[in-house]
Amino acid sequence: MTTRRQVLRAGMLALGAPCAGIALAVDDAAPLRFADLYVGATFQEGVGAGPDLKLSAKALALSGRRVTIVGFMDGILPRDGMYFMLIKEPSFLCPFHTVSFDWAGFVPIFVARPVEYVDGPVRVVGRFEAGRKTDEMGLVSHVRIYDAQLTRAR
């Protein structure tokens, strides 16, 4: 059975629509949710009291692949338009300036070209990387997304 999406995609390709490439880019990206990132405790209960984070099997399997995830742009973190923190829920608090926070609630995003702040949910598509490292923002991260593109999520 042919789905509506397949028919629309075929029509866009046949017409050479400019957005056809975007539809293809999203289609080959594996869906990822914040809940898919870790197993076990992820809440840090004070300075230096971080949990022993364990990446999930799904996060490890998707490392190096294109993913799509929906969240909110953190508007507090200073940035140059080339990176931002994707957070699970909108917040006015920076997770790095509070005594306790949930590691599973954010993902560093490095974009392919500069972006402006978007108020409301965004969909990010990019190359997912899993594993502890000090990232380009100078922050320790366990997951991150590179070469990202974003659109407003519905």
C-alpha positions in Angstrom: 0.0 0.0 0.0 1.4 3.4 -1.0 1.3 6.0 1.8 0.4 9.7 1.3 4.0 10.6 2.2 5.4 8.4 -0.6 3.0 10.0 -3.2 3.9 13.5 -2.1 7.6 12.7 -2.1 7.4 11.2 -5.6 5.5 14.2 -6.8 8.1 16.6 -5.4 10.9 14.7 -7.0 9.1 14.6 -10.4 8.5 18.3 -10.3 12.1 19.0 -9.1 10.7 20.9 -6.1 13.5 22.6 -4.1 12.2 21.0 -0.9 12.5 17.5 -2.2 16.1 17.3 -1.0 15.0 18.3 2.5 12.4 15.6 2.5 15.0 13.0 1.5 17.5 14.2 4.2 14.9 13.7 6.9 13.7 10.4 5.6 17.2 8.8 5.9 17.6 10.0 9.5 16.8 7.6 12.4 14.4 9.0 15.0 15.9 9.7 18.4 14.2 10.8 21.6 15.8 12.2 24.8 14.6 9.1 26.6 16.7 7.0 24.2 20.0 8.4 25.2 20.8 6.8 28.6 19.9 3.9 30.8 19.9 4.2 34.6 20.4 7.4 36.7 21.0 10.6 34.8 20.3 13.2 37.5 23.3 15.1 39.0 22.5 16.0 42.6 25.1 18.7 43.3 28.5 20.0 42.2 30.8 17.0 41.4 28.1 14.5 42.2 27.5 13.4 38.7 25.9 10.0 38.1 27.8 7.1 36.4 26.2 7.7 33.0 25.6 4.7 30.8 24.7 5.3 27.2 21.8 3.2 25.9 22.3 0.5 23.3 20.3 2.6 20.9 22.5 5.6 21.4 25.7 3.6 20.9 24.2 1.9 17.8 23.2 5.3 16.2 26.6 6.9 16.8 28.0 8.1 13.5 24.6 8.0 11.8 22.1 10.7 10.9 19.3 11.2 13.4 16.3 13.4 13.9 15.3 14.7 17.3 12.8 17.3 18.6 13.4 19.7 21.4 13.9 23.3 22.3 16.8 25.7 21.8 18.4 26.9 25.0 18.5 30.6 24.6 20.7 31.3 27.6 23.9 29.6 26.6 26.2 32.1 25.0 26.8 31.1 21.4 28.0 32.3 18.1 25.2 31.0 16.0 27.2 27.8 15.1 26.1 25.8 18.2 23.4 25.6 20.8 22.1 23.3 23.4 18.9 21.3 22.5 16.9 20.8 25.7 14.0 18.4 26.3 11.7 21.0 27.8 11.7 24.8 27.6 13.5 26.4 30.5 14.9 29.8 31.7 17.7 28.1 33.7 21.0 27.1 32.2 21.6 23.5 33.2 25.3 24.3 33.8 24.6 27.1 36.2 22.4 25.2 38.6 23.6 22.9 41.4 21.7 19.9 40.0 20.4 18.9 36.6 19.4 15.9 34.4 22.1 14.9 31.9 19.4 13.3 29.8 17.7 16.6 29.3 20.1 18.2 26.8 22.2 17.5 23.6 24.8 19.9 22.2 24.1 20.8 18.6 26.7 22.0 16.1 25.0 23.4 13.0 26.2 23.4 9.4 25.6 27.1 9.1 24.7 29.9 11.6 21.2 29.9 12.9 19.1 32.4 14.8 17.2 31.5 18.0 13.9 29.8 17.4 11.2 30.1 20.1 9.2 26.9 20.4 10.0 23.3 19.4 12.6 22.6 16.7 13.4 19.4 14.8 17.2 18.8 14.4 18.6 16.5 11.8 22.3 15.7 11.8 25.2 13.3 12.5 24.9 11.8 16.0 28.0 11.1 18.1 28.0 9.1 21.4 30.8 8.9 23.9 32.3 11.2 26.6 34.4 14.0 25.4 35.1 17.7 25.9 33.3 19.2 23.0 34.0 22.3 20.9 32.1 24.4 23.4 34.6 23.3 26.1 31.9 21.4 27.9 31.9 17.7 28.8 29.3 15.9 26.8 28.3 12.3 26.3 26.2 12.8 23.2 26.2 15.5 20.5 24.9 16.2 17.0 27.1 17.7 14.2 26.4 19.2 10.8 22.9 19.8 12.0 20.0 21.5 10.2 16.9 22.6 12.0 13.3 23.4 11.2 10.5 24.5 13.4 8.6 21.4 14.7 4.9 21.2 14.7 
